[in-house]
Amino acid sequence: MSLGPEEVRRIAWLARLEISEADIDGYARNLSDILDFVEQLADVPTDGVEPMAHPLDATQRLRPDEVTETNQRDRFLALAPAAENGLFLVPRVIE
């Protein structure tokens, strides 16, 4: 897929990036190369390949599921500008 200067300007505008006019042709070539590579990846036969959660055969080290901090709910609610029935009260944002 080949991108032209107008498409690069549009992408830059959508991403809120400022690109100088002198750099647009370079960005167009680089982005086109990236899109061509993605198209090549889409053509790779992956039938029978099992999806992996991690590229290495590693397992996650897990810590014990234990409570490590004390309950400070009442202390935090006392610091809140507004609380009721154990809940923080916030201003209404949707009418």
C-alpha positions as semicolon CSV with decimal commas, in nm:
position;residue;x (nm);y (nm);z (nm)
1;M;0,000;0,000;0,000
2;S;0,141;0,335;-0,096
3;L;0,053;0,652;0,090
4;G;0,064;0,992;-0,072
5;P;0,143;1,331;0,080
6;E;-0,225;1,416;0,138
7;E;-0,280;1,095;0,334
8;V;0,027;1,167;0,548
9;R;-0,103;1,518;0,619
10;R;-0,441;1,370;0,718
11;I;-0,282;1,111;0,948
12;A;-0,064;1,381;1,107
13;W;-0,371;1,599;1,160
14;L;-0,563;1,311;1,319
15;A;-0,266;1,234;1,548
16;R;-0,223;1,605;1,623
17;L;0,136;1,595;1,498
18;E;0,313;1,880;1,329
19;I;0,520;1,762;1,033
20;S;0,722;1,998;0,819
21;E;0,653;1,994;0,445
22;A;1,011;1,881;0,379
23;D;0,958;1,563;0,586
24;I;0,626;1,453;0,437
25;D;0,778;1,248;0,153
26;G;1,000;1,060;0,398
27;Y;0,704;0,987;0,626
28;A;0,504;0,868;0,326
29;R;0,782;0,622;0,229
30;N;0,828;0,497;0,587
31;L;0,457;0,452;0,653
32;S;0,413;0,277;0,317
33;D;0,698;0,038;0,406
34;I;0,534;-0,038;0,742
35;L;0,197;-0,107;0,577
36;D;0,365;-0,330;0,317
37;F;0,531;-0,528;0,596
38;V;0,197;-0,571;0,775
39;E;0,048;-0,702;0,450
40;Q;0,336;-0,953;0,427
41;L;0,262;-1,069;0,781
42;A;-0,104;-1,120;0,689
43;D;0,007;-1,358;0,411
44;V;0,206;-1,585;0,645
45;P;0,035;-1,925;0,677
46;T;-0,063;-1,970;1,042
47;D;-0,293;-2,271;1,009
48;G;-0,228;-2,515;1,291
49;V;-0,020;-2,266;1,491
50;E;-0,145;-2,243;1,847
51;P;-0,171;-1,886;1,984
52;M;0,070;-1,803;2,264
53;A;0,016;-1,578;2,562
54;H;0,390;-1,509;2,578
55;P;0,666;-1,555;2,318
56;L;0,882;-1,743;2,570
57;D;0,781;-2,062;2,744
58;A;0,763;-1,888;3,081
59;T;0,518;-1,888;3,367
60;Q;0,409;-1,592;3,572
61;R;0,553;-1,576;3,922
62;L;0,258;-1,529;4,151
63;R;0,253;-1,402;4,506
64;P;0,021;-1,542;4,770
65;D;-0,326;-1,386;4,766
66;E;-0,311;-1,241;5,115
67;V;-0,426;-0,910;5,263
68;T;-0,112;-0,707;5,335
69;E;-0,259;-0,371;5,438
70;T;-0,491;-0,273;5,717
71;N;-0,843;-0,147;5,651
72;Q;-0,827;0,235;5,643
73;R;-1,170;0,298;5,495
74;D;-1,297;0,512;5,784
75;R;-0,981;0,723;5,781
76;F;-1,008;0,788;5,406
77;L;-1,381;0,866;5,429
78;A;-1,307;1,118;5,705
79;L;-1,073;1,301;5,466
80;A;-1,331;1,311;5,185
81;P;-1,516;1,636;5,116
82;A;-1,846;1,445;5,115
83;A;-1,934;1,088;5,218
84;E;-2,254;0,905;5,301
85;N;-2,322;0,547;5,415
86;G;-1,956;0,453;5,364
87;L;-1,942;0,587;5,008
88;F;-1,769;0,888;4,854
89;L;-2,011;1,148;4,719
90;V;-1,909;1,317;4,394
91;P;-2,074;1,592;4,189
92;R;-2,327;1,476;3,933
93;V;-2,178;1,483;3,583
94;I;-2,470;1,343;3,382
95;E;-2,807;1,511;3,393
